[in-house]
């Protein structure tokens, strides 16, 4: 089945930019979604279809997808952005949904 | 506004069958536009899609869990449910019910608050 990779952790200073990579074989041909999960809460969809922000998600969140890497970018990072972030795709070959292992974003 | 709430026993013994229900309000599970599914997350670990059901009752399961799970819907109660047989400690998880569209490559836009299930002897 399709495997997604993510770095375990990313650290970023307030006001700076955080980039979280999601790797997969030719992931650029897939539609990638990103979720933010804060402690004790359910995940929230922050980016869908590579780069589309659902209603209510700040413009500081953006996404891109090309080749073997999709990227979630958080600009002007705030303390409230500290969370786990997961990428996800639909694996059409086995007809099921796959999540990456998650990246913990720490705001210094 | 759509709301989903998971309910069910919070503690099970190994080999028992897990049964969870997701009660939906503010929307109909008979909608042909949506799937209704389950995702789990072991404490401190990542997310795993379990399976989903559509308005017609057609189910889609994670191949790694397919032999142990059943998802079914009760349209009269506007609920859908998950049964997972022969649980072990490895099945201890937070369980979330979710709604997603019938476009297979869309994301999971709506989540319940989640419920924790612990498997322990």
Interface residues (C-beta under 8 A of the other chain):
Chain A: X1 X30 X31 X33 X35 X42 X43 X44 X45 X48 X49 X54 X86 X88 X89 X90 X92 X94 X95 X96 X97 X98 X99 X100 X101 X102
Chain B: X46 X47 X48 X49 X60 X61 X62 X63 X96 X104 X105 X106 X107 X108 X109 X111 X112 X113 X114
